[in-house]
Amino acid sequence: MTQQIMATPVTRKRCLLACIAMLALGGLVLTSCAPKRTPEEVRAELLRKLPVSLADRGGWTRDIQAAFAAQDLEPSSENLCAALAVVEQESTYHVDPAVPGLAGIARREIDRRAAALHVPQMVVEAALKLRSPDSRTFAERIAALRTEQQLSALFEELADRVPMGQRLFGRFNPIHTGGPMQVRIDFAARHARGYPYPIDGSIRREVFSRRGGLYFGIKHLLGYPVDYPAMRYRFADFNAGRYASRNAAFQRAAGIATGMRLIGDGDLLKPGAPIDAPGGTERALRSISGRLGMDAAAIRADLQRGDEAGFANTTLYRQVFAIADAKGNGKPVPRASLPQIELVSPKITRKLTTAWFAGRVEARWKACMAR
């Protein structure tokens, strides 16, 4: 085990004096002077900020610290509160939160899938009357569903045990998010390399655990570089996808540059669109290809980097913002914008948006920072 080197008051004082001297020479940013926080300091802050009534506060603290350490993320107050704010918003500190009306959602999904595959309803009913390993029928277990983890496990059993199960349910588990941060399971599968724990059966199962849900949720929230002016844009990205706020701002700039009305949803390319059938953003940019000095292939190539940090360094990004800024009477166009997305899910019963989500989490983040 690597020995933890503790920062003493003397070394911190020397660090501060050295930083002041370097600042006087104009060669250092203040944040780089801050001494690295010890695990004890991080633990103490988490215990102050976690709800007093939360069961196993020590376990939550341990798993959060482990996630930050394994990913080499800075456990600053801002970052710790960002993770806690998302947990509070998504699950109110429940590892496997209950979903109201989940039994009805599950049954509708089964019926919808059967109809899409032209499976007669009587066949579905017969399959659900079969006994599962716990002696209840599958229909009875569906009626008793409360959490997404229960539904996910049930779909896996249905796929393995009932007639036509693989056709109806195999590879089509309706649960795509899980755990205390409601992180996407496919995201976790893509970022499983470096996961510090032994995998208990599958990445899906790990996401539904506290340690796994926190690890992958924190990775999704903080594990990529941005230069946003406010934390709310990271929260919007957590909901809409990495760099969605940057890309929505780019779409806004593209609308100004082209004079066309564009939806700032953060999706720069129409999924699966061939080169001769572009989506709205790409089509608008092609209309000013001459001013951009780029042909259709070059525009497409840069847009394909929309999920990367490097998109901000592409010719397309720089040219579009240069044109938009020039039309702004000397006022630069914002480089971050909340995506215009309406949230759609069987679990959502009222009109919600990504901007609403970002605002709610930001309010929780500010409350955490004040504690």
C-alpha positions as CSV (number, residue, x, y, z in Angstrom):
1,M,0.0,0.0,0.0
2,T,1.3,3.4,-0.9
3,Q,2.1,5.6,2.2
4,Q,-0.1,8.7,2.4
5,I,2.2,11.8,2.9
6,M,0.5,14.2,5.3
7,A,0.7,17.9,4.8
8,T,1.9,19.5,8.1
9,P,1.0,23.1,9.1
10,V,4.7,24.0,8.4
11,T,4.7,22.7,4.9
12,R,1.4,24.3,4.2
13,K,2.7,27.7,5.4
14,R,5.8,27.3,3.2
15,C,3.6,26.4,0.2
16,L,1.5,29.5,0.8
17,L,4.5,31.8,1.1
18,A,6.0,30.3,-2.1
19,C,2.7,30.8,-3.9
20,I,2.5,34.4,-2.8
21,A,6.0,35.0,-4.1
22,M,5.2,33.4,-7.5
23,L,1.9,35.3,-7.7
24,A,3.8,38.5,-7.2
25,L,5.8,37.6,-10.3
26,G,2.6,36.9,-12.2
27,G,3.4,33.3,-12.9
28,L,0.9,31.2,-11.0
29,V,-2.8,30.7,-10.8
30,L,-4.0,30.8,-7.2
31,T,-5.8,27.5,-7.3
32,S,-2.6,25.7,-8.1
33,C,-1.2,26.8,-4.8
34,A,-3.7,24.9,-2.7
35,P,-2.1,22.0,-0.9
36,K,-3.6,18.6,-1.6
37,R,-6.4,17.7,0.8
38,T,-5.8,14.7,3.0
39,P,-8.3,11.8,3.1
40,E,-9.2,12.7,6.6
41,E,-10.1,16.2,5.6
42,V,-12.3,14.9,2.7
43,R,-14.0,12.4,5.0
44,A,-14.7,15.1,7.6
45,E,-16.3,17.4,5.0
46,L,-18.4,14.6,3.6
47,L,-19.7,13.7,7.0
48,R,-20.6,17.4,7.5
49,K,-22.5,17.5,4.2
50,L,-24.3,14.2,4.2
51,P,-27.8,14.2,5.8
52,V,-27.6,13.6,9.5
53,S,-30.4,11.1,9.3
54,L,-28.8,9.0,6.6
55,A,-28.1,5.4,7.5
56,D,-24.5,4.2,7.1
57,R,-23.0,7.6,6.6
58,G,-19.6,6.1,7.0
59,G,-20.3,3.7,4.1
60,W,-21.5,6.5,1.8
61,T,-18.4,8.5,2.7
62,R,-16.1,5.6,2.0
63,D,-17.6,4.8,-1.4
64,I,-17.6,8.4,-2.5
65,Q,-14.0,8.9,-1.5
66,A,-13.0,5.6,-3.3
67,A,-14.7,6.8,-6.5
68,F,-12.8,10.1,-6.4
69,A,-9.5,8.4,-5.6
70,A,-9.8,5.7,-8.2
71,Q,-10.5,8.2,-10.9
72,D,-7.9,10.8,-9.7
73,L,-10.6,13.4,-9.4
74,E,-10.1,16.5,-7.2
75,P,-12.2,16.1,-4.0
76,S,-12.9,19.9,-3.8
77,S,-15.9,21.1,-2.0
78,E,-17.4,22.0,-5.4
79,N,-16.9,18.5,-6.8
80,L,-18.0,16.7,-3.6
81,C,-21.2,18.8,-3.5
82,A,-21.8,18.2,-7.2
83,A,-21.9,14.5,-6.6
84,L,-24.1,14.8,-3.5
85,A,-26.5,17.1,-5.3
86,V,-27.0,14.6,-8.1
87,V,-27.5,11.7,-5.6
88,E,-30.1,13.8,-3.7
89,Q,-31.9,14.8,-6.8
90,E,-32.0,11.3,-8.4
91,S,-32.6,9.1,-5.4
92,T,-32.6,11.0,-2.1
93,Y,-29.8,8.7,-1.0
94,H,-31.5,5.5,-1.8
95,V,-29.3,2.9,-3.5
96,D,-32.2,1.4,-5.3
97,P,-35.0,4.0,-5.2
98,A,-38.7,3.0,-5.5
99,V,-40.6,4.1,-8.6
100,P,-44.3,4.9,-8.2
101,G,-46.5,2.8,-10.6
102,L,-43.6,0.6,-11.6
103,A,-45.8,-2.5,-11.9
104,G,-48.0,-0.8,-14.5
105,I,-45.0,0.5,-16.4
106,A,-43.5,-3.0,-16.5
107,R,-46.8,-4.7,-17.7
108,R,-47.3,-2.0,-20.4
109,E,-43.7,-2.6,-21.6
110,I,-44.3,-6.3,-21.8
111,D,-47.6,-5.9,-23.8
112,R,-46.0,-3.3,-26.1
113,R,-43.1,-5.6,-26.9
114,A,-45.4,-8.6,-27.5
115,A,-47.5,-6.6,-29.8
116,A,-44.5,-5.3,-31.8
117,L,-43.4,-8.9,-32.2
118,H,-46.9,-10.1,-33.1
119,V,-47.0,-12.5,-30.1
120,P,-50.7,-13.3,-29.2
121,Q,-51.8,-11.9,-25.8
122,M,-52.9,-15.4,-24.7
123,V,-49.3,-16.6,-25.1
124,V,-48.1,-13.7,-22.9
125,E,-50.7,-14.4,-20.2
126,A,-49.8,-18.1,-20.2
127,A,-46.1,-17.3,-19.8
128,L,-46.7,-14.9,-16.9
129,K,-48.7,-17.6,-15.0
130,L,-45.6,-19.8,-14.8
131,R,-44.0,-20.1,-11.3
132,S,-40.7,-18.3,-10.8
133,P,-38.0,-19.7,-8.5
134,D,-39.5,-18.0,-5.4
135,S,-42.8,-19.9,-5.9
136,R,-44.7,-16.8,-7.0
137,T,-46.0,-16.5,-10.6
138,F,-44.2,-14.0,-12.8
139,A,-47.5,-12.0,-12.9
140,E,-47.5,-11.8,-9.1
141,R,-43.9,-10.6,-9.0
142,I,-44.7,-8.0,-11.6
143,A,-47.6,-6.7,-9.5
144,A,-45.3,-6.4,-6.5
145,L,-42.5,-4.5,-8.2
146,R,-41.2,-1.4,-6.5
147,T,-37.7,-0.7,-7.7
148,E,-35.8,-0.7,-11.0
149,Q,-33.3,-3.3,-9.8
150,Q,-36.2,-5.7,-9.1
151,L,-37.6,-5.1,-12.6
152,S,-34.2,-5.5,-14.2
153,A,-33.6,-8.8,-12.5
154,L,-37.2,-10.0,-13.3
155,F,-36.6,-9.3,-17.1
156,E,-33.4,-11.3,-17.0
157,E,-35.3,-14.2,-15.4
158,L,-38.1,-14.0,-17.9
159,A,-35.7,-14.1,-20.7
160,D,-34.1,-17.3,-19.3
161,R,-37.2,-19.2,-18.0
162,V,-40.4,-18.6,-19.9
163,P,-41.3,-19.8,-23.4
164,M,-40.2,-17.3,-26.1
165,G,-38.4,-15.5,-23.3
166,Q,-35.3,-14.7,-25.3
167,R,-37.4,-13.4,-28.2
168,L,-39.5,-11.2,-25.9
169,F,-37.0,-10.1,-23.3
170,G,-33.5,-11.2,-24.3
171,R,-31.2,-8.2,-24.8
172,F,-34.2,-5.9,-24.3
173,N,-34.1,-5.1,-20.6
174,P,-36.2,-1.9,-20.3
175,I,-34.1,-0.6,-17.4
176,H,-31.4,1.6,-18.8
177,T,-30.4,3.5,-15.6
178,G,-29.8,2.5,-12.0
179,G,-28.2,3.1,-8.7
180,P,-28.2,6.2,-6.4
181,M,-27.1,8.5,-9.3
182,Q,-29.3,6.9,-12.0
183,V,-26.4,6.5,-14.3
184,R,-26.9,4.8,-17.6
185,I,-25.9,1.1,-17.7
186,D,-24.5,1.3,-21.2
187,F,-22.3,4.2,-20.1
188,A,-20.9,2.1,-17.2
189,A,-20.3,-0.8,-19.6
190,R,-18.2,1.5,-21.9
191,H,-16.2,2.9,-19.0
192,A,-15.7,-0.3,-17.0
193,R,-11.9,-0.3,-17.5
194,G,-10.2,0.8,-14.3
195,Y,-13.2,-0.1,-12.1
196,P,-11.6,-0.7,-8.7
197,Y,-13.9,-3.5,-7.4
198,P,-14.4,-7.1,-8.3
199,I,-17.4,-7.3,-10.6
200,D,-20.4,-9.1,-9.0
201,G,-21.8,-11.0,-12.0
202,S,-22.2,-8.1,-14.4
203,I,-21.7,-4.3,-14.8
204,R,-25.5,-4.0,-14.7
205,R,-25.5,-5.5,-11.2
206,E,-22.6,-3.2,-10.1
207,V,-24.5,-0.1,-11.2
208,F,-27.3,-1.1,-8.9
209,S,-24.9,-1.3,-6.0
210,R,-24.0,1.8,-3.9
211,R,-20.3,1.5,-4.7
212,G,-20.8,1.0,-8.4
213,G,-23.6,3.5,-8.8
214,L,-21.5,6.2,-7.2
215,Y,-18.3,5.3,-9.1
216,F,-19.9,5.4,-12.6
217,G,-22.2,8.3,-11.7
218,I,-19.3,10.4,-10.5
219,K,-17.3,9.4,-13.6
220,H,-20.2,10.5,-15.8
221,L,-20.6,13.8,-13.9
222,L,-16.9,14.9,-13.4
223,G,-14.7,12.5,-15.4
224,Y,-14.2,14.8,-18.4
225,P,-12.7,18.3,-18.9
226,V,-14.9,21.3,-19.4
227,D,-14.5,25.1,-19.0
228,Y,-18.1,26.0,-18.1
229,P,-18.7,29.3,-16.3
230,A,-21.2,27.6,-13.9
231,M,-21.8,24.1,-12.4
232,R,-25.3,24.0,-13.8
233,Y,-23.9,23.2,-17.2
234,R,-22.3,20.0,-15.9
235,F,-25.6,19.1,-14.3
236,A,-27.3,19.6,-17.7
237,D,-24.6,17.4,-19.3
238,F,-25.3,14.7,-16.7
239,N,-28.9,14.6,-17.9
240,A,-28.4,15.2,-21.6
241,G,-25.0,13.8,-22.3
242,R,-21.4,14.9,-22.1
243,Y,-20.7,18.3,-23.7
244,A,-24.4,18.8,-24.4
245,S,-24.3,22.4,-22.9
246,R,-21.3,23.3,-25.1
247,N,-22.9,21.8,-28.2
248,A,-26.2,23.6,-27.5
249,A,-24.2,26.9,-27.3
250,F,-22.6,26.0,-30.6
251,Q,-26.0,25.4,-32.2
252,R,-27.1,28.8,-30.9
253,A,-24.0,30.3,-32.5
254,A,-24.7,28.4,-35.7
255,G,-28.2,29.8,-35.8
256,I,-26.8,33.4,-35.5
257,A,-24.2,32.7,-38.1
258,T,-26.6,31.2,-40.6
259,G,-29.7,33.2,-39.8
260,M,-31.6,29.9,-39.4
261,R,-33.7,28.8,-36.4
262,L,-32.0,25.8,-34.8
263,I,-33.0,23.7,-31.8
264,G,-30.3,23.8,-29.2
265,D,-30.6,20.2,-28.0
266,G,-26.9,19.5,-28.0
267,D,-27.2,16.8,-30.8
268,L,-25.0,18.1,-33.6
269,L,-25.7,15.2,-35.9
270,K,-28.9,13.4,-36.8
271,P,-28.3,9.8,-35.7
272,G,-27.4,7.6,-38.6
273,A,-27.9,10.3,-41.2
274,P,-26.1,9.6,-44.5
275,I,-24.0,12.4,-45.9
276,D,-26.7,13.3,-48.4
277,A,-29.5,13.6,-45.7
278,P,-28.1,15.9,-43.0
279,G,-29.9,17.0,-39.9
280,G,-30.9,20.6,-39.2
281,T,-27.7,21.8,-37.7
282,E,-25.5,20.2,-40.3
283,R,-27.8,21.5,-43.1
284,A,-27.6,25.0,-41.8
285,L,-23.8,25.0,-41.6
286,R,-23.6,23.7,-45.2
287,S,-25.5,26.8,-46.3
288,I,-22.5,28.9,-45.3
289,S,-19.8,26.4,-46.4
290,G,-18.2,29.1,-48.5
291,R,-17.8,31.5,-45.5
292,L,-16.5,28.6,-43.4
293,G,-14.1,27.5,-46.1
294,M,-15.2,24.0,-45.6
295,D,-16.9,21.4,-47.8
296,A,-19.7,19.0,-46.6
297,A,-17.2,16.3,-45.8
298,A,-15.1,18.6,-43.6
299,I,-18.2,19.9,-41.8
300,R,-19.4,16.4,-41.1
301,A,-15.9,15.3,-39.9
302,D,-15.8,18.1,-37.3
303,L,-19.4,17.6,-36.2
304,Q,-18.5,13.9,-35.5
305,R,-16.2,15.2,-32.8
306,G,-19.1,16.7,-30.9
307,D,-18.8,14.3,-28.0
308,E,-15.1,15.1,-27.5
309,A,-13.3,17.8,-25.7
310,G,-11.3,18.5,-28.9
311,F,-14.4,19.7,-30.8
312,A,-13.8,23.2,-29.3
313,N,-10.4,23.2,-31.2
314,T,-11.8,22.3,-34.6
315,T,-11.9,24.7,-37.6
316,L,-15.7,24.5,-37.7
317,Y,-16.2,25.5,-34.0
318,R,-13.8,28.4,-34.3
319,Q,-15.2,29.7,-37.6
320,V,-18.8,29.5,-36.5
321,F,-18.2,31.4,-33.3
322,A,-16.0,34.0,-35.1
323,I,-19.0,34.7,-37.4
324,A,-21.5,34.7,-34.6
325,D,-19.3,37.0,-32.4
326,A,-18.9,39.4,-35.2
327,K,-22.7,39.8,-35.4
328,G,-22.9,40.4,-31.7
329,N,-21.9,44.1,-31.7
330,G,-18.7,43.2,-29.8
331,K,-20.4,40.9,-27.3
332,P,-19.2,37.3,-27.5
333,V,-21.8,34.6,-27.9
334,P,-21.9,32.4,-24.8
335,R,-19.9,29.2,-25.0
336,A,-22.3,27.3,-22.8
337,S,-26.1,27.0,-23.0
338,L,-28.7,24.8,-21.3
339,P,-29.9,22.2,-23.9
340,Q,-33.5,22.6,-25.0
341,I,-34.7,19.0,-24.2
342,E,-38.1,17.8,-22.9
343,L,-37.6,14.7,-20.7
344,V,-39.6,11.7,-21.8
345,S,-39.8,8.5,-19.7
346,P,-42.6,6.2,-18.4
347,K,-41.5,7.3,-14.9
348,I,-42.2,11.0,-15.7
349,T,-45.8,12.1,-15.3
350,R,-45.4,15.9,-15.9
351,K,-43.6,18.1,-18.3
352,L,-39.9,18.4,-17.3
353,T,-36.9,19.6,-19.2
354,T,-33.1,19.4,-19.0
355,A,-33.0,23.0,-17.9
356,W,-35.4,22.1,-15.0
357,F,-33.2,19.3,-14.0
358,A,-30.0,21.4,-14.0
359,G,-31.7,24.1,-12.0
360,R,-33.0,21.7,-9.4
361,V,-29.5,20.1,-9.0
362,E,-27.8,23.5,-8.9
363,A,-30.1,24.5,-6.0
364,R,-29.1,21.4,-4.1
365,W,-25.5,22.1,-4.9
366,K,-25.7,25.6,-3.5
367,A,-27.3,24.3,-0.3
368,C,-24.6,21.7,0.1
369,M,-21.9,24.4,-0.4
370,A,-23.5,26.5,2.3
371,R,-23.4,23.7,4.9
